[in-house]
Amino acid sequence: TMNRNPISTAFLGVGSGTLALGLIACASSGPSRSAKAVETMEEAHAGLTKVRTQIDQTLTSLGGLMNAGPERLRPSFSKYSKDVDSLRADAVQTKKRFQSMKTKRNDYLVAWGKEQGNVSDPELRKLGDARRSEVRENLDRMIESLTVANETFDPFLSNLGDIQKVLGNDLTPAGQSVVSITKVAQGANEKGARVAQSIDIALVALSNVAGQLSSTGKMK
């Protein structure tokens, strides 16, 4: 695991195109459906990891701005502002993908359940139901954690944006000194920490699901 600042809807860039489980139901057979599920989980994991890194980078820039000497104030603000803008753009796309994930997360489980219902042997049917429940628990954990991240991200971005606006109009050592001790500056780190923790939980859940569904027993 990477060491990160205490801080992660931007939400969660979860890869390009329609998110996670939406396309899974298109696969006709169990193995091909599972392979598609693993592929989309890996894309989601990569996207979330990217956003998580961007959030860490933005908070590092915030810390650098709050502690910059007069000669570094302008370049530090420029870097911070660029990171905030990038994070804001990520948030727009990832929130759309999150809504798609919430809507379509059941597709895989529904298809699996229908096939499982056709198994005549009670023992095998029971084993299959247990496996399906394990996968569903991780999917639910992922959605729950991303919901928390999504809800916290707006106030997080709001704090970052307010700092960006205020210092953009008063980029002086005096302005910096005043902003650095405000609840807004401190709150940005606190809200970021909650989002980060939620994303970390989602990343673990994604890895677990991919491992449960992959023929190799693990994510690539």
Wavefront OBJ file of the C-alpha trace (Angstrom):
o trace
v 0.000 0.000 0.000
v 1.040 3.563 -0.797
v 1.569 6.006 1.999
v -0.891 8.828 1.544
v -1.592 12.115 3.192
v -4.622 12.092 5.449
v -7.036 13.195 3.191
v -9.860 10.862 -1.870
v -15.763 11.770 -5.822
v -13.438 13.153 -7.518
v -15.268 10.605 -7.104
v -13.334 7.906 -8.058
v -12.445 7.861 -11.678
v -13.402 4.411 -12.513
v -12.091 3.953 -15.992
v -13.483 5.051 -19.302
v -16.921 4.345 -20.673
v -19.917 2.895 -18.853
v -18.903 1.840 -15.403
v -18.365 -1.419 -13.720
v -21.182 -3.893 -13.807
v -23.296 -2.309 -16.522
v -21.956 -4.375 -19.387
v -21.664 -7.653 -17.551
v -25.152 -8.916 -18.316
v -24.331 -8.847 -22.037
v -22.079 -11.858 -21.636
v -24.040 -15.015 -22.380
v -22.253 -17.685 -20.345
v -21.071 -17.824 -16.747
v -17.328 -17.855 -17.538
v -17.518 -15.048 -20.094
v -19.744 -13.017 -17.778
v -17.240 -13.471 -14.949
v -14.356 -12.505 -17.219
v -16.202 -9.320 -18.176
v -16.885 -8.598 -14.528
v -13.205 -8.953 -13.652
v -12.217 -6.698 -16.557
v -14.587 -3.936 -15.472
v -13.518 -4.287 -11.826
v -9.895 -3.853 -12.848
v -10.789 -0.739 -14.850
v -12.680 0.640 -11.866
v -9.759 -0.100 -9.558
v -7.321 1.669 -11.872
v -9.576 4.711 -12.123
v -10.093 4.963 -8.374
v -6.378 4.623 -7.765
v -5.721 7.470 -10.194
v -8.186 9.772 -8.459
v -6.858 8.791 -5.040
v -3.389 9.837 -6.187
v -4.733 13.131 -7.554
v -6.375 13.954 -4.241
v -3.160 13.242 -2.357
v -1.326 15.455 -4.802
v -3.847 18.267 -4.349
v -3.588 18.198 -0.569
v 0.181 18.130 -0.805
v -0.068 21.235 -2.980
v -2.357 22.837 -0.401
v 0.176 22.188 2.343
v 2.938 23.593 0.166
v 0.893 26.724 -0.519
v 0.081 27.312 3.137
v 3.763 27.024 4.079
v 5.386 28.723 1.078
v 7.777 31.595 1.583
v 7.095 34.884 -0.232
v 9.317 33.937 -3.167
v 7.470 30.627 -3.633
v 3.953 31.932 -3.091
v 3.034 32.478 -6.745
v 4.388 29.169 -8.155
v 2.887 27.298 -5.186
v -0.508 28.841 -5.867
v -0.219 28.006 -9.545
v 0.440 24.336 -8.765
v -2.348 24.182 -6.196
v -4.824 25.824 -8.542
v -3.945 23.406 -11.342
v -4.413 20.411 -9.042
v -7.786 21.671 -7.806
v -8.986 22.213 -11.375
v -7.902 18.683 -12.318
v -9.681 17.218 -9.316
v -12.840 19.167 -10.091
v -12.865 17.858 -13.675
v -12.374 14.293 -12.429
v -15.307 14.711 -10.057
v -17.754 15.531 -12.842
v -16.990 12.319 -14.729
v -16.670 10.012 -11.768
v -19.984 11.047 -10.251
v -21.715 10.117 -13.495
v -20.012 6.740 -13.437
v -20.954 6.212 -9.810
v -24.628 6.725 -10.597
v -24.280 4.167 -13.379
v -22.647 1.719 -10.995
v -25.407 2.070 -8.426
v -28.066 1.456 -11.067
v -26.420 -1.540 -12.726
v -24.545 -3.299 -9.932
v -27.208 -5.991 -9.686
v -26.910 -7.122 -13.307
v -24.241 -9.711 -12.633
v -25.895 -11.065 -9.503
v -29.294 -11.312 -11.181
v -27.879 -13.275 -14.115
v -25.938 -15.508 -11.748
v -29.032 -16.057 -9.620
v -31.118 -17.104 -12.612
v -28.550 -19.692 -13.665
v -28.141 -20.860 -10.079
v -31.886 -21.409 -9.843
v -31.614 -23.987 -12.617
v -29.176 -26.159 -10.636
v -31.088 -29.240 -9.531
v -28.642 -30.680 -6.988
v -29.366 -29.142 -3.536
v -25.757 -29.305 -2.329
v -24.329 -27.611 -5.416
v -27.112 -25.038 -5.392
v -26.343 -24.244 -1.746
v -22.631 -23.853 -2.480
v -23.366 -21.565 -5.416
v -25.714 -19.432 -3.331
v -23.028 -19.052 -0.669
v -20.456 -17.920 -3.229
v -22.916 -15.465 -4.720
v -23.584 -14.028 -1.255
v -19.850 -13.506 -0.697
v -19.560 -11.582 -3.945
v -22.655 -9.534 -3.129
v -21.193 -8.550 0.257
v -18.105 -7.095 -1.401
v -20.177 -5.321 -4.049
v -22.357 -3.802 -1.325
v -19.291 -2.751 0.649
v -17.883 -1.057 -2.431
v -21.108 0.850 -3.127
v -21.490 1.897 0.510
v -17.954 3.233 0.743
v -18.212 5.107 -2.549
v -21.500 6.614 -1.378
v -19.710 8.084 1.636
v -16.916 9.366 -0.590
v -19.413 10.898 -2.991
v -21.297 12.683 -0.221
v -18.101 14.081 1.290
v -16.475 15.105 -1.951
v -18.700 18.125 -2.633
v -17.872 19.929 0.625
v -14.239 18.879 0.178
v -14.079 20.463 -3.271
v -15.951 23.481 -1.955
v -13.259 24.070 0.669
v -10.496 23.706 -1.899
v -12.287 26.052 -4.299
v -12.872 28.734 -1.652
v -9.176 28.773 -0.810
v -8.405 29.004 -4.517
v -10.711 32.011 -4.943
v -9.635 33.926 -1.835
v -5.909 33.592 -2.445
v -6.426 34.235 -6.134
v -7.652 37.688 -5.131
v -5.121 38.238 -2.338
v -1.952 36.319 -3.164
v 0.179 37.977 -0.493
v 1.944 36.743 2.641
v -0.772 38.467 4.674
v -3.547 36.708 2.737
v -1.747 33.395 3.043
v -1.301 33.826 6.774
v -4.983 34.537 7.327
v -6.223 31.642 5.181
v -3.834 29.090 6.678
v -5.418 29.288 10.148
v -9.036 29.148 9.012
v -11.420 26.257 9.627
v -11.800 25.986 5.842
v -8.124 25.133 5.341
v -8.178 22.669 8.219
v -11.519 21.240 7.084
v -10.164 20.485 3.628
v -7.732 18.009 5.132
v -10.328 16.511 7.451
v -12.912 16.029 4.709
v -10.236 14.679 2.395
v -9.241 12.130 5.007
v -12.781 10.793 5.142
v -13.021 10.541 1.367
v -9.617 8.860 1.233
v -10.609 6.250 3.782
v -13.821 5.484 1.906
v -11.971 5.073 -1.376
v -9.430 2.767 0.243
v -12.267 0.536 1.457
v -13.744 0.521 -2.054
v -10.383 -0.431 -3.556
v -10.083 -3.415 -1.221
v -13.640 -4.495 -2.050
v -12.934 -4.222 -5.775
v -9.821 -6.351 -5.425
v -11.759 -8.918 -3.426
v -14.557 -9.155 -5.989
v -12.115 -9.448 -8.889
v -10.303 -12.209 -7.020
v -13.557 -14.028 -6.292
v -14.628 -13.959 -9.932
v -11.301 -14.398 -11.709
v -10.271 -17.798 -12.997
v -6.787 -17.035 -11.620
v -8.142 -16.126 -8.193
v -6.654 -12.623 -8.223
v -6.712 -9.251 -9.905
v -4.067 -8.614 -12.562
l 1 2 3 4 5 6 7
l 9 10 11 12 13 14 15 16 17 18 19 20 21 22 23 24 25 26 27 28 29 30 31 32 33 34 35 36 37 38 39 40 41 42 43 44 45 46 47 48 49 50 51 52 53 54 55 56 57 58 59 60 61 62 63 64 65 66 67 68 69 70 71 72 73 74 75 76 77 78 79 80 81 82 83 84 85 86 87 88 89 90 91 92 93 94 95 96 97 98 99 100 101 102 103 104 105 106 107 108 109 110 111 112 113 114 115 116 117 118 119 120 121 122 123 124 125 126 127 128 129 130 131 132 133 134 135 136 137 138 139 140 141 142 143 144 145 146 147 148 149 150 151 152 153 154 155 156 157 158 159 160 161 162 163 164 165 166 167 168 169 170 171 172 173 174 175 176 177 178 179 180 181 182 183 184 185 186 187 188 189 190 191 192 193 194 195 196 197 198 199 200 201 202 203 204 205 206 207 208 209 210 211 212 213 214 215 216 217 218 219 220
